Amino acid sequence: TGAVLALGGLLTHLSQWELSPYLYLIGSAMVAISIIFMREKSDSLTVRRLYVQQIIGGILLFASAVMMFALQGNVWILGLAAACVFLLYSSFRLSAIEKKNK
């Protein structure tokens, strides 16, 4: 539900709806919290590094929502783009490692 709220906030931000930053803030907070608490214990250094990258991506996602309020313009998009890179890379690598281990 957090991802749906974040996506809804981003899509409604295009129409300049005044409540869209709040939707994005709540959704990104939910996503960041779920990423932080979903971590699994692993002995592999690579897997632990990828989980840390996911946590960084979640924090950047929340930081971009805060930047939406604090900064003027579209600077928050840089934080969103960096979060997407971290989250996409780590999720693809984690799924490849899981497939390899099976």
FISEZA-474786 format. One record per atom (N, C-alpha, C): residue in one letter; x, y, z. Coordinates in steps of 0.02 Angstrom, whole numbers, padded with zeros to 5 digits, always signed. Each point is the difference from the previous one (the first is absolute). Layout:
N
aXYZ
...
END
This chain:
102
t+00040-00060+00000
t-00040+00060+00000
t+00043+00064+00000
g+00060-00006+00028
g+00044+00058+00001
g+00022+00020-00070
a+00016-00050-00040
a+00022+00014-00068
a-00057+00029-00041
v-00061-00023+00012
v-00058+00027-00036
v-00011+00073+00020
l+00006+00016+00064
l-00007+00069+00022
l+00055+00044-00029
a+00062-00025+00000
a+00055+00040-00028
a-00011+00012-00075
l-00020-00052-00036
l-00013+00008-00071
l-00059+00046-00013
g-00052-00006+00041
g-00057+00045-00007
g+00019+00072+00014
g+00043+00011+00050
g+00023+00067+00014
g+00041+00029-00057
l+00041-00042-00031
l+00041+00024-00057
l-00043+00016-00060
l-00049-00043-00014
l-00043+00011-00058
l-00046+00061+00009
t-00026+00009+00061
t-00043+00057+00011
t+00040+00065+00006
h+00065-00005+00012
h+00042+00060+00002
h+00004+00032-00069
l-00008-00040-00052
l+00001+00027-00068
l-00059+00047-00012
s-00055-00013+00034
s-00059+00043-00009
s-00002+00058+00050
q+00055+00009+00038
q+00008+00055+00048
q-00052-00004+00057
w-00020-00060+00019
w-00046-00008+00056
w+00037+00016+00064
e-00029+00039+00043
e+00037+00024+00059
e+00012-00054+00053
l-00037-00054-00002
l+00010-00054+00049
l+00047-00055-00025
s+00023+00005-00061
s+00043-00054-00027
s+00066-00007+00037
p+00033+00053+00023
p+00061-00011+00038
p-00011-00039+00065
y-00058+00008+00030
y-00016-00037+00061
y-00009-00074-00015
l-00034-00015-00055
l-00007-00071-00021
l+00068-00031-00012
y+00043+00036-00035
y+00067-00026-00014
y+00041-00007+00064
l-00006+00046+00046
l+00037-00003+00063
l-00021-00061+00040
i-00065-00012+00006
i-00025-00057+00039
i+00020-00065-00034
g-00008-00003-00066
g+00018-00061-00037
g+00074-00015+00003
s+00042+00051-00008
s+00072-00012+00002
s+00023-00019+00070
a-00032+00027+00051
a+00016-00020+00069
a-00017-00073+00011
m-00058-00021-00025
m-00020-00070+00007
m+00048-00047-00036
v+00021+00020-00060
v+00048-00041-00039
v+00067-00004+00036
a+00024+00057+00025
a+00065+00001+00034
a-00002-00042+00064
i-00054+00004+00038
i-00006-00039+00061
i-00003-00075-00017
s-00037-00018-00051
s-00004-00071-00018
s+00067-00027-00025
i+00038+00041-00035
i+00066-00022-00024
i+00047-00010+00060
i-00002+00045+00048
i+00044-00005+00057
i-00015-00063+00041
f-00063-00016+00010
f-00018-00056+00042
f-00006-00067-00036
m+00005-00001-00066
m-00005-00063-00038
m+00067-00035-00010
r+00053+00028+00025
r+00066-00029-00010
r+00004-00071+00027
e+00036-00042-00036
e+00013-00068+00022
e+00072-00007+00021
k+00012-00044+00048
k+00069-00012+00021
k+00033-00045-00051
s+00062+00017-00017
s+00037-00039-00049
s+00074+00001+00018
d+00034-00055-00017
d+00072-00003+00011
d+00039+00029-00059
s-00033+00008-00056
s+00034+00024-00060
s+00010+00076+00004
l+00060+00021-00013
l+00016+00071+00000
l-00037+00036-00056
t-00007-00032-00057
t-00035+00030-00057
t-00073+00014+00016
v-00032-00049+00031
v-00071+00008+00017
v-00009+00054+00053
r+00043+00003+00049
r-00004+00053+00051
r+00011+00068-00031
r+00047+00005-00047
r+00012+00064-00035
r-00061+00021-00039
l-00033-00047-00033
l-00059+00017-00039
l-00058+00022+00045
y-00006-00031+00059
y-00052+00023+00046
y+00014+00070+00025
v+00064+00016+00011
v+00018+00068+00021
v-00017+00049-00057
q+00012-00020-00062
q-00018+00043-00056
q-00075+00011-00004
q-00040-00051+00017
q-00072+00009+00001
q-00021+00049+00055
i+00032-00004+00057
i-00015+00047+00054
i+00017+00071-00021
i+00057+00009-00032
i+00019+00066-00025
i-00051+00025-00050
g-00024-00044-00044
g-00051+00019-00048
g-00065+00021+00033
g-00020-00036+00052
g-00060+00019+00037
g+00007+00066+00035
i+00058+00013+00028
i+00012+00064+00033
i+00000+00057-00051
l+00030-00013-00058
l+00000+00051-00053
l-00071+00014-00026
l-00040-00053-00002
l-00070+00008-00022
l-00037+00046+00049
f+00010-00012+00065
f-00032+00043+00050
f+00029+00071-00002
a+00066+00005-00010
a+00032+00066-00004
a-00026+00040-00059
s-00015-00033-00055
s-00027+00036-00058
s-00070+00028+00016
a-00038-00036+00041
a-00065+00025+00021
a+00007+00061+00045
v+00050-00001+00044
v+00012+00057+00043
v+00024+00060-00043
m+00042-00014-00051
m+00024+00053-00044
m-00058+00032-00039
m-00053-00039-00011
m-00058+00027-00035
m-00030+00058+00039
f+00003-00005+00067
f-00026+00054+00043
f+00051+00055+00011
a+00063-00019+00011
a+00050+00047+00024
a+00030+00043-00055
l+00007-00028-00060
l+00035+00036-00054
l-00049+00020-00054
q+00014+00056-00031
q-00042+00023-00056
q+00024-00033-00065
g-00044-00008-00046
g+00018-00029-00064
g-00005-00076+00000
n+00037-00029-00044
n-00003-00073-00009
n+00064-00035+00021
v+00033+00026+00051
v+00062-00031+00024
v-00014-00069+00030
w-00060-00011+00026
w-00017-00063+00031
w+00004-00058-00050
i-00005+00015-00064
i+00004-00053-00051
i+00068-00033-00001
l+00053+00037+00017
l+00067-00030+00004
l+00003-00053+00055
g-00030+00014+00057
g-00002-00050+00053
g-00041-00061-00020
l-00055+00012-00035
l-00042-00055-00024
l+00038-00043-00050
a+00037+00032-00045
a+00038-00038-00050
a+00055-00041+00032
a+00035+00029+00049
a+00052-00037+00035
a-00030-00059+00039
a-00057+00010+00031
a-00033-00054+00036
a-00020-00056-00047
c-00025+00018-00059
c-00020-00050-00049
c+00060-00042-00023
v+00056+00033-00011
v+00060-00037-00021
v+00021-00049+00054
f+00004+00022+00062
f+00020-00044+00055
f-00049-00058+00007
l-00064+00014+00000
l-00050-00052+00011
l-00004-00049-00058
l+00003+00024-00061
l-00003-00045-00057
l+00061-00045-00005
y+00059+00029+00008
y+00061-00040-00004
y+00001-00054+00054
s-00015+00019+00061
s+00005-00049+00054
s-00055-00053-00005
s-00059+00018-00023
s-00053-00051-00006
s+00015-00050-00056
f+00027+00024-00056
f+00018-00046-00054
f+00058-00046+00020
r+00049+00027+00034
r+00057-00040+00022
r-00021-00051+00053
l-00043+00020+00047
l-00024-00046+00051
l-00040-00058-00030
s-00041+00016-00049
s-00039-00054-00032
s+00046-00047-00040
a+00052+00027-00031
a+00047-00043-00036
a+00039-00045+00048
i+00018+00026+00057
i+00036-00040+00050
i-00045-00055+00028
e-00064+00017+00012
e-00047-00050+00024
e-00010-00056-00050
k-00005+00017-00064
k-00008-00050-00053
k+00061-00045-00004
k+00059+00031+00007
k+00062-00038-00004
k+00008-00049+00058
n-00025+00019+00058
n+00006-00042+00060
n-00050-00057+00001
k-00051+00002-00040
k-00051-00053+00000
k+00019-00058-00042
END
